[in-house]
Amino acid sequence: MTDIFMPTQLQTVTSAPFRSDDELMDLLIQRLPERLQNVLNWLREPDHRWVRIPAGVLFLLGGVLSILPVLGLWMLPVGVMLLSQDIPFFRRLQGRVLRWIERKHPDWLSLSGDSAGR
């Protein structure tokens, strides 16, 4: 049985080189303002689990309560991305989203459309 996140032989020959989830996440984070990059990189460090998990849960709750002012659906992906560092279910979900972004919106990762197999 093959892993859904590993490229097949056909994908390896016809598309861009395989990038890990961490590499894709780094490319996505590089598109953000520098201050936000620093915060996210700090949160992604393994020692900061004690901050990352409660923040991820709060972001998910804020996304669910998006009908209230200030809160919004934008909070759901942020919560998933924070929790993906520690919870396998969210890690798989993050991998699928990052692969979709790589295929459909390579410009979000500063990739050219041709090199992403578009």
Secondary structure, DSSP 8 states (H G I E B T S, - for coil): ---TTS--HHHHHHSS----HHHHHHHHHTTS-HHHHHHHHHHHSGGGHHHHHHHHHHHHHHHHTTTSSS--TTHHHHHHHHHTTT-HHHHHHHHHHHHHHHHH-GGGGT--TTTTT-
